[in-house]
Amino acid sequence: MFKERNPEGGQMANRIAMVDYLILDQGDEHLVATMCSSCGALYFDRRNACGHCGKTEFTTTRLSTDGRVRAFTIVKRAAPGVDSRRGHDEVRPLPRKGHR
């Protein structure tokens, strides 16, 4: 899902996620979200309160690597070596064991 590009063609060394919600474990790249413990609303980054229900308790959940692109953004400036084309995916949390 998160493919690296190296203009010289070799493998990229020492990948650094530019945001805390992007996990770049070798072979297991995925996103994590902050999920409202009350209503299940998902957010990237830290929240003080849920924008949907106003509650203040959150957990962290791993998101599925499958999704549907709902919007697309082209960033005019990005860090060196970072692909500046980005899609905004609609993703769902992975089901917890014993839950549907």
C-alpha positions, 0 to 999 in steps of 0.5 A: 500500500505505501510504496517507496520511490527511489529515483536511483532505482535501489532500495530506500534505507531508513524510512521515517514516517512523517506523521505518527499515524503512519506505521512503517514496519517492514512488510506491515505498513498501515495506518492507526487512528484515534477512535472515540470510545463512545461512538467509534468515530475515527480521527488521525492525530490526537483529539481533546474531544470527539467532534461527533458526540463530544466525549473525551475518551479515546483508544488507538486502533489499527486501520484496514489496508483496504479502502476507497479513495474519496478525495485526492490532493497534490501537494506542491511541496514535500520532503525530499524523496516523498511522493507528493500525490496523496489520496484520502482513503475511506478505511475501516478499523480492523475487527477486534477478536470476538467483535463484529 
